[in-house]
Amino acid sequence: MGIDKESDIAANLQVGPTDRGMVRIYVEGGGAEIPMDFDPDEAEEIADEIKAAAARARAMGQTSKRRG
């Protein structure tokens, strides 16, 4: 499965600050728990990537609506 393929896997996602000034992204699903800590600058870069991907996905959705 590539990053551009949809999935039926369900997971919980939590994002928040840690007590050490990091940003934690915590993913839980399928019996796995994955805590990932990032410094604030890295977290902002990740947020920018998510926003850019959302904009591209939104544009793709608008294109498919015009075709249908």
PDB file of N, H, CA, C and O in Angstrom:
ATOM      1  N   MET A   1       0.849  -1.165   0.000  1.00  0.00           N
ATOM      2  CA  MET A   1       0.000   0.000   0.000  1.00  0.00           C
ATOM      3  C   MET A   1       0.902   1.237   0.000  1.00  0.00           C
ATOM      4  O   MET A   1       1.833   1.337   0.799  1.00  0.00           O
ATOM      5  N   GLY A   2       0.619   2.162  -0.891  1.00  0.00           N
ATOM      6  H   GLY A   2      -0.138   2.081  -1.540  1.00  0.00           H
ATOM      7  CA  GLY A   2       1.369   3.410  -0.942  1.00  0.00           C
ATOM      8  C   GLY A   2       0.676   4.495  -0.140  1.00  0.00           C
ATOM      9  O   GLY A   2      -0.440   4.306   0.345  1.00  0.00           O
ATOM     10  N   ILE A   3       1.321   5.597  -0.009  1.00  0.00           N
ATOM     11  H   ILE A   3       2.227   5.751  -0.403  1.00  0.00           H
ATOM     12  CA  ILE A   3       0.753   6.689   0.770  1.00  0.00           C
ATOM     13  C   ILE A   3      -0.489   7.276   0.097  1.00  0.00           C
ATOM     14  O   ILE A   3      -1.308   7.916   0.757  1.00  0.00           O
ATOM     15  N   ASP A   4      -0.632   7.061  -1.207  1.00  0.00           N
ATOM     16  H   ASP A   4       0.033   6.541  -1.743  1.00  0.00           H
ATOM     17  CA  ASP A   4      -1.764   7.633  -1.921  1.00  0.00           C
ATOM     18  C   ASP A   4      -2.944   6.672  -2.082  1.00  0.00           C
ATOM     19  O   ASP A   4      -3.877   6.960  -2.831  1.00  0.00           O
ATOM     20  N   LYS A   5      -2.909   5.547  -1.392  1.00  0.00           N
ATOM     21  H   LYS A   5      -2.150   5.313  -0.784  1.00  0.00           H
ATOM     22  CA  LYS A   5      -4.010   4.572  -1.445  1.00  0.00           C
ATOM     23  C   LYS A   5      -4.829   4.649  -0.171  1.00  0.00           C
ATOM     24  O   LYS A   5      -4.277   4.748   0.925  1.00  0.00           O
ATOM     25  N   GLU A   6      -6.150   4.604  -0.315  1.00  0.00           N
ATOM     26  H   GLU A   6      -6.598   4.523  -1.205  1.00  0.00           H
ATOM     27  CA  GLU A   6      -7.019   4.634   0.861  1.00  0.00           C
ATOM     28  C   GLU A   6      -6.906   3.330   1.637  1.00  0.00           C
ATOM     29  O   GLU A   6      -6.513   2.297   1.096  1.00  0.00           O
ATOM     30  N   SER A   7      -7.260   3.401   2.919  1.00  0.00           N
ATOM     31  H   SER A   7      -7.580   4.240   3.359  1.00  0.00           H
ATOM     32  CA  SER A   7      -7.141   2.247   3.796  1.00  0.00           C
ATOM     33  C   SER A   7      -8.367   2.148   4.689  1.00  0.00           C
ATOM     34  O   SER A   7      -9.000   3.157   4.998  1.00  0.00           O
ATOM     35  N   ASP A   8      -8.701   0.934   5.102  1.00  0.00           N
ATOM     36  H   ASP A   8      -8.187   0.114   4.850  1.00  0.00           H
ATOM     37  CA  ASP A   8      -9.797   0.719   6.045  1.00  0.00           C
ATOM     38  C   ASP A   8      -9.297   0.593   7.480  1.00  0.00           C
ATOM     39  O   ASP A   8     -10.080   0.309   8.387  1.00  0.00           O
ATOM     40  N   ILE A   9      -8.013   0.800   7.690  1.00  0.00           N
ATOM     41  H   ILE A   9      -7.377   1.031   6.953  1.00  0.00           H
ATOM     42  CA  ILE A   9      -7.440   0.674   9.025  1.00  0.00           C
ATOM     43  C   ILE A   9      -7.877   1.863   9.874  1.00  0.00           C
ATOM     44  O   ILE A   9      -7.760   3.016   9.458  1.00  0.00           O
ATOM     45  N   ALA A  10      -8.379   1.566  11.064  1.00  0.00           N
ATOM     46  H   ALA A  10      -8.474   0.630  11.402  1.00  0.00           H
ATOM     47  CA  ALA A  10      -8.801   2.627  11.981  1.00  0.00           C
ATOM     48  C   ALA A  10      -7.716   2.851  13.022  1.00  0.00           C
ATOM     49  O   ALA A  10      -7.087   1.904  13.494  1.00  0.00           O
ATOM     50  N   ALA A  11      -7.504   4.107  13.372  1.00  0.00           N
ATOM     51  H   ALA A  11      -8.015   4.876  12.988  1.00  0.00           H
ATOM     52  CA  ALA A  11      -6.517   4.440  14.390  1.00  0.00           C
ATOM     53  C   ALA A  11      -6.951   5.708  15.103  1.00  0.00           C
ATOM     54  O   ALA A  11      -7.693   6.526  14.558  1.00  0.00           O
ATOM     55  N   ASN A  12      -6.478   5.853  16.322  1.00  0.00           N
ATOM     56  H   ASN A  12      -5.876   5.188  16.764  1.00  0.00           H
ATOM     57  CA  ASN A  12      -6.704   7.075  17.083  1.00  0.00           C
ATOM     58  C   ASN A  12      -5.441   7.922  16.996  1.00  0.00           C
ATOM     59  O   ASN A  12      -4.326   7.402  17.049  1.00  0.00           O
ATOM     60  N   LEU A  13      -5.628   9.230  16.862  1.00  0.00           N
ATOM     61  H   LEU A  13      -6.534   9.652  16.819  1.00  0.00           H
ATOM     62  CA  LEU A  13      -4.512  10.160  16.765  1.00  0.00           C
ATOM     63  C   LEU A  13      -4.687  11.238  17.818  1.00  0.00           C
ATOM     64  O   LEU A  13      -5.753  11.842  17.935  1.00  0.00           O
ATOM     65  N   GLN A  14      -3.639  11.472  18.577  1.00  0.00           N
ATOM     66  H   GLN A  14      -2.773  10.981  18.483  1.00  0.00           H
ATOM     67  CA  GLN A  14      -3.641  12.557  19.559  1.00  0.00           C
ATOM     68  C   GLN A  14      -2.398  13.398  19.329  1.00  0.00           C
ATOM     69  O   GLN A  14      -1.335  12.874  18.999  1.00  0.00           O
ATOM     70  N   VAL A  15      -2.538  14.705  19.506  1.00  0.00           N
ATOM     71  H   VAL A  15      -3.402  15.131  19.775  1.00  0.00           H
ATOM     72  CA  VAL A  15      -1.421  15.619  19.355  1.00  0.00           C
ATOM     73  C   VAL A  15      -1.427  16.570  20.536  1.00  0.00           C
ATOM     74  O   VAL A  15      -2.472  17.106  20.904  1.00  0.00           O
ATOM     75  N   GLY A  16      -0.264  16.778  21.129  1.00  0.00           N
ATOM     76  H   GLY A  16       0.585  16.342  20.830  1.00  0.00           H
ATOM     77  CA  GLY A  16      -0.198  17.710  22.248  1.00  0.00           C
ATOM     78  C   GLY A  16       1.228  17.935  22.704  1.00  0.00           C
ATOM     79  O   GLY A  16       2.145  17.238  22.267  1.00  0.00           O
ATOM     80  N   PRO A  17       1.418  18.910  23.586  1.00  0.00           N
ATOM     81  CA  PRO A  17       2.755  19.196  24.098  1.00  0.00           C
ATOM     82  C   PRO A  17       3.137  18.219  25.205  1.00  0.00           C
ATOM     83  O   PRO A  17       2.281  17.712  25.930  1.00  0.00           O
ATOM     84  N   THR A  18       4.435  17.967  25.317  1.00  0.00           N
ATOM     85  H   THR A  18       5.130  18.379  24.728  1.00  0.00           H
ATOM     86  CA  THR A  18       4.935  17.148  26.420  1.00  0.00           C
ATOM     87  C   THR A  18       5.420  18.065  27.534  1.00  0.00           C
ATOM     88  O   THR A  18       5.497  19.282  27.364  1.00  0.00           O
ATOM     89  N   ASP A  19       5.743  17.471  28.664  1.00  0.00           N
ATOM     90  H   ASP A  19       5.680  16.483  28.802  1.00  0.00           H
ATOM     91  CA  ASP A  19       6.244  18.267  29.783  1.00  0.00           C
ATOM     92  C   ASP A  19       7.694  18.709  29.579  1.00  0.00           C
ATOM     93  O   ASP A  19       8.258  19.403  30.425  1.00  0.00           O
ATOM     94  N   ARG A  20       8.292  18.309  28.466  1.00  0.00           N
ATOM     95  H   ARG A  20       7.834  17.744  27.779  1.00  0.00           H
ATOM     96  CA  ARG A  20       9.677  18.690  28.166  1.00  0.00           C
ATOM     97  C   ARG A  20       9.766  19.627  26.970  1.00  0.00           C
ATOM     98  O   ARG A  20      10.841  19.794  26.394  1.00  0.00           O
ATOM     99  N   GLY A  21       8.655  20.235  26.591  1.00  0.00           N
ATOM    100  H   GLY A  21       7.781  20.099  27.058  1.00  0.00           H
ATOM    101  CA  GLY A  21       8.668  21.220  25.511  1.00  0.00           C
ATOM    102  C   GLY A  21       8.698  20.638  24.114  1.00  0.00           C
ATOM    103  O   GLY A  21       9.057  21.331  23.161  1.00  0.00           O
ATOM    104  N   MET A  22       8.330  19.390  23.978  1.00  0.00           N
ATOM    105  H   MET A  22       8.038  18.827  24.752  1.00  0.00           H
ATOM    106  CA  MET A  22       8.250  18.748  22.665  1.00  0.00           C
ATOM    107  C   MET A  22       6.780  18.670  22.264  1.00  0.00           C
ATOM    108  O   MET A  22       5.885  18.883  23.081  1.00  0.00           O
ATOM    109  N   VAL A  23       6.555  18.361  20.998  1.00  0.00           N
ATOM    110  H   VAL A  23       7.283  18.188  20.335  1.00  0.00           H
ATOM    111  CA  VAL A  23       5.200  18.115  20.520  1.00  0.00           C
ATOM    112  C   VAL A  23       5.100  16.619  20.256  1.00  0.00           C
ATOM    113  O   VAL A  23       5.896  16.058  19.503  1.00  0.00           O
ATOM    114  N   ARG A  24       4.119  15.981  20.881  1.00  0.00           N
ATOM    115  H   ARG A  24       3.473  16.437  21.492  1.00  0.00           H
ATOM    116  CA  ARG A  24       3.943  14.539  20.705  1.00  0.00           C
ATOM    117  C   ARG A  24       2.774  14.271  19.770  1.00  0.00           C
ATOM    118  O   ARG A  24       1.682  14.815  19.930  1.00  0.00           O
ATOM    119  N   ILE A  25       3.038  13.414  18.790  1.00  0.00           N
ATOM    120  H   ILE A  25       3.926  12.972  18.661  1.00  0.00           H
ATOM    121  CA  ILE A  25       1.992  12.838  17.954  1.00  0.00           C
ATOM    122  C   ILE A  25       1.908  11.384  18.394  1.00  0.00           C
ATOM    123  O   ILE A  25       2.887  10.642  18.309  1.00  0.00           O
ATOM    124  N   TYR A  26       0.734  10.984  18.865  1.00  0.00           N
ATOM    125  H   TYR A  26      -0.061  11.586  18.934  1.00  0.00           H
ATOM    126  CA  TYR A  26       0.532   9.646  19.411  1.00  0.00           C
ATOM    127  C   TYR A  26      -0.507   8.933  18.553  1.00  0.00           C
ATOM    128  O   TYR A  26      -1.640   9.396  18.417  1.00  0.00           O
ATOM    129  N   VAL A  27      -0.109   7.809  17.981  1.00  0.00           N
ATOM    130  H   VAL A  27       0.812   7.434  18.091  1.00  0.00           H
ATOM    131  CA  VAL A  27      -1.002   7.027  17.129  1.00  0.00           C
ATOM    132  C   VAL A  27      -1.219   5.676  17.786  1.00  0.00           C
ATOM    133  O   VAL A  27      -0.270   5.007  18.193  1.00  0.00           O
ATOM    134  N   GLU A  28      -2.489   5.283  17.883  1.00  0.00           N
ATOM    135  H   GLU A  28      -3.260   5.827  17.552  1.00  0.00           H
ATOM    136  CA  GLU A  28      -2.837   3.991  18.462  1.00  0.00           C
ATOM    137  C   GLU A  28      -3.823   3.296  17.543  1.00  0.00           C
ATOM    138  O   GLU A  28      -4.857   3.859  17.183  1.00  0.00           O
ATOM    139  N   GLY A  29      -3.495   2.065  17.165  1.00  0.00           N
ATOM    140  H   GLY A  29      -2.655   1.608  17.458  1.00  0.00           H
ATOM    141  CA  GLY A  29      -4.404   1.311  16.328  1.00  0.00           C
ATOM    142  C   GLY A  29      -3.814  -0.026  15.939  1.00  0.00           C
ATOM    143  O   GLY A  29      -2.596  -0.177  15.848  1.00  0.00           O
ATOM    144  N   GLY A  30      -4.670  -0.980  15.714  1.00  0.00           N
ATOM    145  H   GLY A  30      -5.659  -0.858  15.788  1.00  0.00           H
ATOM    146  CA  GLY A  30      -4.221  -2.301  15.300  1.00  0.00           C
ATOM    147  C   GLY A  30      -3.291  -2.961  16.301  1.00  0.00           C
ATOM    148  O   GLY A  30      -2.418  -3.737  15.915  1.00  0.00           O
ATOM    149  N   GLY A  31      -3.466  -2.663  17.586  1.00  0.00           N
ATOM    150  H   GLY A  31      -4.175  -2.032  17.899  1.00  0.00           H
ATOM    151  CA  GLY A  31      -2.631  -3.253  18.616  1.00  0.00           C
ATOM    152  C   GLY A  31      -1.288  -2.567  18.802  1.00  0.00           C
ATOM    153  O   GLY A  31      -0.471  -3.013  19.607  1.00  0.00           O
ATOM    154  N   ALA A  32      -1.052  -1.485  18.065  1.00  0.00           N
ATOM    155  H   ALA A  32      -1.717  -1.123  17.411  1.00  0.00           H
ATOM    156  CA  ALA A  32       0.217  -0.765  18.187  1.00  0.00           C
ATOM    157  C   ALA A  32      -0.007   0.614  18.795  1.00  0.00           C
ATOM    158  O   ALA A  32      -1.032   1.256  18.564  1.00  0.00           O
ATOM    159  N   GLU A  33       0.965   1.049  19.569  1.00  0.00           N
ATOM    160  H   GLU A  33       1.797   0.528  19.757  1.00  0.00           H
ATOM    161  CA  GLU A  33       0.971   2.403  20.125  1.00  0.00           C
ATOM    162  C   GLU A  33       2.275   3.060  19.694  1.00  0.00           C
ATOM    163  O   GLU A  33       3.355   2.539  19.972  1.00  0.00           O
ATOM    164  N   ILE A  34       2.181   4.198  19.019  1.00  0.00           N
ATOM    165  H   ILE A  34       1.303   4.622  18.794  1.00  0.00           H
ATOM    166  CA  ILE A  34       3.374   4.852  18.494  1.00  0.00           C
ATOM    167  C   ILE A  34       3.415   6.297  18.979  1.00  0.00           C
ATOM    168  O   ILE A  34       2.705   7.148  18.442  1.00  0.00           O
ATOM    169  N   PRO A  35       4.241   6.587  19.993  1.00  0.00           N
ATOM    170  CA  PRO A  35       4.443   7.968  20.404  1.00  0.00           C
ATOM    171  C   PRO A  35       5.637   8.552  19.645  1.00  0.00           C
ATOM    172  O   PRO A  35       6.718   7.963  19.632  1.00  0.00           O
ATOM    173  N   MET A  36       5.437   9.704  19.016  1.00  0.00           N
ATOM    174  H   MET A  36       4.559  10.182  19.026  1.00  0.00           H
ATOM    175  CA  MET A  36       6.514  10.354  18.269  1.00  0.00           C
ATOM    176  C   MET A  36       6.660  11.775  18.792  1.00  0.00           C
ATOM    177  O   MET A  36       5.696  12.541  18.782  1.00  0.00           O
ATOM    178  N   ASP A  37       7.858  12.134  19.250  1.00  0.00           N
ATOM    179  H   ASP A  37       8.641  11.512  19.258  1.00  0.00           H
ATOM    180  CA  ASP A  37       8.110  13.465  19.785  1.00  0.00           C
ATOM    181  C   ASP A  37       8.938  14.285  18.803  1.00  0.00           C
ATOM    182  O   ASP A  37       9.901  13.791  18.216  1.00  0.00           O
ATOM    183  N   PHE A  38       8.545  15.548  18.634  1.00  0.00           N
ATOM    184  H   PHE A  38       7.763  15.949  19.111  1.00  0.00           H
ATOM    185  CA  PHE A  38       9.209  16.454  17.703  1.00  0.00           C
ATOM    186  C   PHE A  38       9.463  17.777  18.407  1.00  0.00           C
ATOM    187  O   PHE A  38       8.689  18.197  19.267  1.00  0.00           O
ATOM    188  N   ASP A  39      10.564  18.431  18.027  1.00  0.00           N
ATOM    189  H   ASP A  39      11.192  18.089  17.328  1.00  0.00           H
ATOM    190  CA  ASP A  39      10.750  19.772  18.580  1.00  0.00           C
ATOM    191  C   ASP A  39       9.741  20.691  17.881  1.00  0.00           C
ATOM    192  O   ASP A  39       9.236  20.342  16.814  1.00  0.00           O
ATOM    193  N   PRO A  40       9.442  21.844  18.456  1.00  0.00           N
ATOM    194  CA  PRO A  40       8.399  22.705  17.893  1.00  0.00           C
ATOM    195  C   PRO A  40       8.618  23.083  16.424  1.00  0.00           C
ATOM    196  O   PRO A  40       7.653  23.174  15.665  1.00  0.00           O
ATOM    197  N   ASP A  41       9.864  23.304  16.015  1.00  0.00           N
ATOM    198  H   ASP A  41      10.648  23.230  16.631  1.00  0.00           H
ATOM    199  CA  ASP A  41      10.111  23.647  14.606  1.00  0.00           C
ATOM    200  C   ASP A  41       9.756  22.481  13.682  1.00  0.00           C
ATOM    201  O   ASP A  41       9.146  22.679  12.632  1.00  0.00           O
ATOM    202  N   GLU A  42      10.140  21.267  14.080  1.00  0.00           N
ATOM    203  H   GLU A  42      10.636  21.106  14.933  1.00  0.00           H
ATOM    204  CA  GLU A  42       9.781  20.085  13.283  1.00  0.00           C
ATOM    205  C   GLU A  42       8.265  19.928  13.223  1.00  0.00           C
ATOM    206  O   GLU A  42       7.709  19.609  12.171  1.00  0.00           O
ATOM    207  N   ALA A  43       7.604  20.152  14.347  1.00  0.00           N
ATOM    208  H   ALA A  43       8.056  20.411  15.201  1.00  0.00           H
ATOM    209  CA  ALA A  43       6.147  20.015  14.389  1.00  0.00           C
ATOM    210  C   ALA A  43       5.485  21.009  13.442  1.00  0.00           C
ATOM    211  O   ALA A  43       4.505  20.672  12.778  1.00  0.00           O
ATOM    212  N   GLU A  44       6.009  22.220  13.373  1.00  0.00           N
ATOM    213  H   GLU A  44       6.805  22.493  13.911  1.00  0.00           H
ATOM    214  CA  GLU A  44       5.444  23.201  12.442  1.00  0.00           C
ATOM    215  C   GLU A  44       5.665  22.789  10.996  1.00  0.00           C
ATOM    216  O   GLU A  44       4.797  23.011  10.151  1.00  0.00           O
ATOM    217  N   GLU A  45       6.822  22.187  10.695  1.00  0.00           N
ATOM    218  H   GLU A  45       7.527  22.007  11.381  1.00  0.00           H
ATOM    219  CA  GLU A  45       7.065  21.682   9.344  1.00  0.00           C
ATOM    220  C   GLU A  45       6.069  20.585   8.993  1.00  0.00           C
ATOM    221  O   GLU A  45       5.554  20.544   7.875  1.00  0.00           O
ATOM    222  N   ILE A  46       5.796  19.695   9.945  1.00  0.00           N
ATOM    223  H   ILE A  46       6.214  19.728  10.853  1.00  0.00           H
ATOM    224  CA  ILE A  46       4.819  18.622   9.731  1.00  0.00           C
ATOM    225  C   ILE A  46       3.442  19.224   9.501  1.00  0.00           C
ATOM    226  O   ILE A  46       2.712  18.784   8.613  1.00  0.00           O
ATOM    227  N   ALA A  47       3.082  20.229  10.295  1.00  0.00           N
ATOM    228  H   ALA A  47       3.675  20.587  11.017  1.00  0.00           H
ATOM    229  CA  ALA A  47       1.781  20.894  10.132  1.00  0.00           C
ATOM    230  C   ALA A  47       1.675  21.515   8.741  1.00  0.00           C
ATOM    231  O   ALA A  47       0.623  21.436   8.107  1.00  0.00           O
ATOM    232  N   ASP A  48       2.755  22.132   8.264  1.00  0.00           N
ATOM    233  H   ASP A  48       3.610  22.197   8.780  1.00  0.00           H
ATOM    234  CA  ASP A  48       2.746  22.720   6.919  1.00  0.00           C
ATOM    235  C   ASP A  48       2.550  21.645   5.855  1.00  0.00           C
ATOM    236  O   ASP A  48       1.825  21.857   4.884  1.00  0.00           O
ATOM    237  N   GLU A  49       3.197  20.486   6.035  1.00  0.00           N
ATOM    238  H   GLU A  49       3.786  20.313   6.824  1.00  0.00           H
ATOM    239  CA  GLU A  49       3.032  19.394   5.080  1.00  0.00           C
ATOM    240  C   GLU A  49       1.598  18.864   5.081  1.00  0.00           C
ATOM    241  O   GLU A  49       1.053  18.537   4.027  1.00  0.00           O
ATOM    242  N   ILE A  50       0.993  18.782   6.259  1.00  0.00           N
ATOM    243  H   ILE A  50       1.436  19.048   7.115  1.00  0.00           H
ATOM    244  CA  ILE A  50      -0.400  18.323   6.352  1.00  0.00           C
ATOM    245  C   ILE A  50      -1.322  19.320   5.661  1.00  0.00           C
ATOM    246  O   ILE A  50      -2.226  18.919   4.927  1.00  0.00           O
ATOM    247  N   LYS A  51      -1.106  20.604   5.887  1.00  0.00           N
ATOM    248  H   LYS A  51      -0.372  20.929   6.483  1.00  0.00           H
ATOM    249  CA  LYS A  51      -1.935  21.623   5.231  1.00  0.00           C
ATOM    250  C   LYS A  51      -1.780  21.583   3.712  1.00  0.00           C
ATOM    251  O   LYS A  51      -2.763  21.721   2.984  1.00  0.00           O
ATOM    252  N   ALA A  52      -0.558  21.396   3.236  1.00  0.00           N
ATOM    253  H   ALA A  52       0.240  21.284   3.827  1.00  0.00           H
ATOM    254  CA  ALA A  52      -0.329  21.316   1.790  1.00  0.00           C
ATOM    255  C   ALA A  52      -1.021  20.084   1.202  1.00  0.00           C
ATOM    256  O   ALA A  52      -1.617  20.158   0.128  1.00  0.00           O
ATOM    257  N   ALA A  53      -0.940  18.954   1.905  1.00  0.00           N
ATOM    258  H   ALA A  53      -0.456  18.893   2.778  1.00  0.00           H
ATOM    259  CA  ALA A  53      -1.598  17.737   1.427  1.00  0.00           C
ATOM    260  C   ALA A  53      -3.115  17.911   1.416  1.00  0.00           C
ATOM    261  O   ALA A  53      -3.787  17.430   0.504  1.00  0.00           O
ATOM    262  N   ALA A  54      -3.660  18.600   2.431  1.00  0.00           N
ATOM    263  H   ALA A  54      -3.113  18.991   3.172  1.00  0.00           H
ATOM    264  CA  ALA A  54      -5.097  18.849   2.477  1.00  0.00           C
ATOM    265  C   ALA A  54      -5.524  19.724   1.302  1.00  0.00           C
ATOM    266  O   ALA A  54      -6.576  19.492   0.705  1.00  0.00           O
ATOM    267  N   ALA A  55      -4.726  20.713   0.972  1.00  0.00           N
ATOM    268  H   ALA A  55      -3.872  20.902   1.457  1.00  0.00           H
ATOM    269  CA  ALA A  55      -5.047  21.580  -0.168  1.00  0.00           C
ATOM    270  C   ALA A  55      -5.028  20.782  -1.468  1.00  0.00           C
ATOM    271  O   ALA A  55      -5.903  20.957  -2.317  1.00  0.00           O
ATOM    272  N   ARG A  56      -4.030  19.904  -1.629  1.00  0.00           N
ATOM    273  H   ARG A  56      -3.319  19.762  -0.940  1.00  0.00           H
ATOM    274  CA  ARG A  56      -3.982  19.078  -2.844  1.00  0.00           C
ATOM    275  C   ARG A  56      -5.166  18.129  -2.903  1.00  0.00           C
ATOM    276  O   ARG A  56      -5.755  17.940  -3.967  1.00  0.00           O
ATOM    277  N   ALA A  57      -5.523  17.526  -1.769  1.00  0.00           N
ATOM    278  H   ALA A  57      -5.045  17.680  -0.905  1.00  0.00           H
ATOM    279  CA  ALA A  57      -6.662  16.598  -1.730  1.00  0.00           C
ATOM    280  C   ALA A  57      -7.958  17.331  -2.046  1.00  0.00           C
ATOM    281  O   ALA A  57      -8.813  16.818  -2.768  1.00  0.00           O
ATOM    282  N   ARG A  58      -8.095  18.535  -1.500  1.00  0.00           N
ATOM    283  H   ARG A  58      -7.400  18.952  -0.914  1.00  0.00           H
ATOM    284  CA  ARG A  58      -9.289  19.340  -1.772  1.00  0.00           C
ATOM    285  C   ARG A  58      -9.387  19.646  -3.270  1.00  0.00           C
ATOM    286  O   ARG A  58     -10.465  19.555  -3.855  1.00  0.00           O
ATOM    287  N   ALA A  59      -8.271  20.004  -3.878  1.00  0.00           N
ATOM    288  H   ALA A  59      -7.395  20.078  -3.402  1.00  0.00           H
ATOM    289  CA  ALA A  59      -8.259  20.297  -5.314  1.00  0.00           C
ATOM    290  C   ALA A  59      -8.616  19.060  -6.128  1.00  0.00           C
ATOM    291  O   ALA A  59      -9.331  19.156  -7.125  1.00  0.00           O
ATOM    292  N   MET A  60      -8.119  17.897  -5.708  1.00  0.00           N
ATOM    293  H   MET A  60      -7.537  17.818  -4.898  1.00  0.00           H
ATOM    294  CA  MET A  60      -8.445  16.655  -6.416  1.00  0.00           C
ATOM    295  C   MET A  60      -9.931  16.353  -6.296  1.00  0.00           C
ATOM    296  O   MET A  60     -10.544  15.888  -7.257  1.00  0.00           O
ATOM    297  N   GLY A  61     -10.512  16.608  -5.143  1.00  0.00           N
ATOM    298  H   GLY A  61     -10.014  16.986  -4.363  1.00  0.00           H
ATOM    299  CA  GLY A  61     -11.943  16.383  -4.946  1.00  0.00           C
ATOM    300  C   GLY A  61     -12.782  17.281  -5.822  1.00  0.00           C
ATOM    301  O   GLY A  61     -13.806  16.852  -6.355  1.00  0.00           O
ATOM    302  N   GLN A  62     -12.363  18.521  -5.978  1.00  0.00           N
ATOM    303  H   GLN A  62     -11.532  18.869  -5.546  1.00  0.00           H
ATOM    304  CA  GLN A  62     -13.100  19.458  -6.819  1.00  0.00           C
ATOM    305  C   GLN A  62     -13.000  19.040  -8.291  1.00  0.00           C
ATOM    306  O   GLN A  62     -13.959  19.195  -9.047  1.00  0.00           O
ATOM    307  N   THR A  63     -11.857  18.519  -8.688  1.00  0.00           N
ATOM    308  H   THR A  63     -11.078  18.393  -8.073  1.00  0.00           H
ATOM    309  CA  THR A  63     -11.685  18.054 -10.058  1.00  0.00           C
ATOM    310  C   THR A  63     -12.590  16.857 -10.333  1.00  0.00           C
ATOM    311  O   THR A  63     -13.208  16.785 -11.396  1.00  0.00           O
ATOM    312  N   SER A  64     -12.679  15.913  -9.391  1.00  0.00           N
ATOM    313  H   SER A  64     -12.177  15.971  -8.528  1.00  0.00           H
ATOM    314  CA  SER A  64     -13.506  14.727  -9.604  1.00  0.00           C
ATOM    315  C   SER A  64     -14.995  15.084  -9.582  1.00  0.00           C
ATOM    316  O   SER A  64     -15.789  14.421 -10.250  1.00  0.00           O
ATOM    317  N   LYS A  65     -15.390  16.112  -8.833  1.00  0.00           N
ATOM    318  H   LYS A  65     -14.745  16.650  -8.291  1.00  0.00           H
ATOM    319  CA  LYS A  65     -16.793  16.542  -8.817  1.00  0.00           C
ATOM    320  C   LYS A  65     -17.189  17.126 -10.168  1.00  0.00           C
ATOM    321  O   LYS A  65     -18.321  16.945 -10.617  1.00  0.00           O
ATOM    322  N   ARG A  66     -16.265  17.825 -10.813  1.00  0.00           N
ATOM    323  H   ARG A  66     -15.346  17.972 -10.448  1.00  0.00           H
ATOM    324  CA  ARG A  66     -16.550  18.410 -12.135  1.00  0.00           C
ATOM    325  C   ARG A  66     -16.733  17.336 -13.185  1.00  0.00           C
ATOM    326  O   ARG A  66     -17.531  17.487 -14.110  1.00  0.00           O
ATOM    327  N   ARG A  67     -15.980  16.233 -13.038  1.00  0.00           N
ATOM    328  H   ARG A  67     -15.332  16.111 -12.287  1.00  0.00           H
ATOM    329  CA  ARG A  67     -16.068  15.142 -14.017  1.00  0.00           C
ATOM    330  C   ARG A  67     -17.372  14.370 -13.858  1.00  0.00           C
ATOM    331  O   ARG A  67     -17.945  13.897 -14.840  1.00  0.00           O
ATOM    332  N   GLY A  68     -17.839  14.246 -12.617  1.00  0.00           N
ATOM    333  H   GLY A  68     -17.374  14.631 -11.820  1.00  0.00           H
ATOM    334  CA  GLY A  68     -18.998  13.395 -12.315  1.00  0.00           C
ATOM    335  C   GLY A  68     -20.250  14.028 -12.556  1.00  0.00           C
ATOM    336  O   GLY A  68     -21.300  13.421 -12.342  1.00  0.00           O
TER     337      GLY A  68
END
